[in-house]
Amino acid sequence: MNDTPYLTVDVGRLDRNIHAVATRAAVAGLDLRPHAKTHKSVEIARRQLDAGAVGLTVATIGEAEAFAAAHVSGDADLFIAYPLWVTEHKGARLRTLAAATRLRVAVDSVDGANRLAAEVGDADIEVLVEVDSGQHRTGVPPEDAGTLAFAATRAGLRVVGVFTFPGHGYGPGDARRRAAEQEAAALEMAAQQLRDNGIDPIVRSGGSTPTIEYAGSDVLTEIRPGVYPFGDAQQMELGTATADDIALTAVATVVHRTGNRIVTDAGSKILGADRPAWAPGFGRLLDHPDARITSLSEHHAVIEFDDTTGDVGPLPVPGDRVRVVPNHVCTAVNLVDGVIAVTADGVEEHWPVIARGANA
Amino acid sequence: MNDTPYLTVDVGRLDRNIHAVATRAAVAGLDLRPHAKTHKSVEIARRQLDAGAVGLTVATIGEAEAFAAAHVSGDADLFIAYPLWVTEHKGARLRTLAAATRLRVAVDSVDGANRLAAEVGDADIEVLVEVDSGQHRTGVPPEDAGTLAFAATRAGLRVVGVFTFPGHGYGPGDARRRAAEQEAAALEMAAQQLRDNGIDPIVRSGGSTPTIEYAGSDVLTEIRPGVYPFGDAQQMELGTATADDIALTAVATVVHRTGNRIVTDAGSKILGADRPAWAPGFGRLLDHPDARITSLSEHHAVIEFDDTTGDVGPLPVPGDRVRVVPNHVCTAVNLVDGVIAVTADGVEEHWPVIARGANA
């Protein structure tokens, strides 16, 4: 019996989730390039590629280096979906990467494109222009994509398309549908801007787990969801995952109970502290849907059971183990060096988390 | 030049903070047992012990194992300030620890005390009873401390006192002062309950960084602050640290600017995502007090500058480096394998973070 708290993966559910999205992408005529920052796992990346993914998305050079070194497929085909500011040292790292794997990177400013061009020289690297489709984080407005793509090309870069992240689809109500519409509109306009500047927007990449169901090949060529292999409490709140879809949980021991309040040994240092305003708590208990994680310390989750409904059933007591669903699985996985994967026939395997903390 | 983002420690400020609190504890007649979960650093623990700390506080068995193995002092003297639920395996780990170092652990229930006694047998371990002084997380009500201490003693444990964590002092207004008053009242009552049950409450331990200034030896014998060597944005909001006290920052590169919005490459995977309701953002920029981190993604911090005041000065532009103060430094440190410590004469040293992710 493993000491708690630890993260565990239900491999049967994981495989089901991976195949469901692979099928959805194939039916929609879209390439699937999963974001590997979610799992940082060779075992999971290999499953995604075996199910038809065209490559992987990563967020940092360090993540790209880890997946390139792991040789998850013959040609890892990595996209660093981030507008890197490329110093001399990061440029050298990118050149080394480009020699080892097919590599694609992002730009979202003329200055950034010039930096990239100056440092990577004639390395074999493809470039996508990042477009802001409404999240207002990074990316240029779609109407500026052509100018930027043209400047990047003049600087010597090989621009092959546009991408966006519809992060504002993480919201209640019809936020997902609206974000997906804005994503398609932004990519369509940006692609046209590239054509107007003589550049063929071969790649039009979007997508996130909450917007998968709205993604279509009328505009997009590719989607980059991350969370879908595991699901998490945020996806449950958004209606994009049910409790039966959740493939990763923190196994925690109840260490305290006072009335309807219990406390577990899984806190923010294994669950992460993400809590969007629309979430009812800091995660969920997989087997107690009415429980609310009302506060989170580093090694304590305070969980309240509402006894007014009269149907919460017997409450967990100290010593019991419970399964906690993190709000945001990407940050939970980044807190551990490995997960305990449990196969359909009950065998436990240790799957390392590679590139944990590879922020640079 | 190190690739960004990374965490850096200003050793001059660190030493100043360590000595200020050591002096304050000495003047108040209190033992200082710093919480090492904050830094997980042998270099910093050694500095704290050299400045007079009587031992270290940790949160988990894994942290205790790491500090015991590092031999930070002749007698590490570790207190695991957590109501562990001791399984057979955790019991074996505690026995090994007790053979290597002076060890103190916590109980907050009769069942938990019985478990502990059953598993550690006659190992040389001291026990403190955890008391709830108002945070309503773990701990027994002070009026129940005597009953629990008596039961623990009957089970064969060596109870040497009581402790509490006044975490409800993390709040605006006079929350700190009120929490410190409740802490003292709870420890006083709990200590009397032990005496009434024939147990000498030699140790009466409390304290946190926000409540240090209110701690007195009329009731307490010991304080256990964690954050004070570094400070963080939460302490700045609470008024317990100024910008000049901040000894740990994330060095980040600006990767994007649109108007008064900039985006850096330090996101929640290096800053942590903690954000109490009373904090104005997800951290602060050390050199731009008017800037607000309005949203945080894994590798993006979106920072807004208010230009209505007219005195924000020149805004950072892409490529510039900025120093970001995490809201909660304990969770930031737990995201990296090491920090870059910069000594007063400008020498850079790599200080490993031991026990990173040691949740169990």
Interface residues (C-beta under 8 A of the other chain):
Chain A: M1 N2 D3 T4 P5 Y6 K37 A59 T60 I61 Y82 P83 L84 W85 T87 H89 K90 D108 S109 D111 G112 R115 H136 R137 T138 G139 G167 T253 V254 V255 H256 R257 T258 R261 V263 D265 A266 G267 S268 K269 I270 G272 A273 D274 R275 S295 S297 E298 H299 H300 V302 V317 P318 G319 H328 C330 T331 N334 L335 V336 D337 G357 N359 A360
Chain B: M1 N2 D3 T4 P5 Y6 K37 A59 T60 I61 Y82 P83 L84 W85 T87 H89 K90 R93 D108 S109 D111 G112 R115 H136 R137 T138 G139 G167 T253 V254 V255 H256 T258 R261 V263 D265 A266 G267 S268 K269 I270 G272 A273 D274 R275 S295 S297 E298 H299 H300 V302 V317 P318 G319 H328 C330 T331 N334 L335 V336 D337 G357 N359 A360
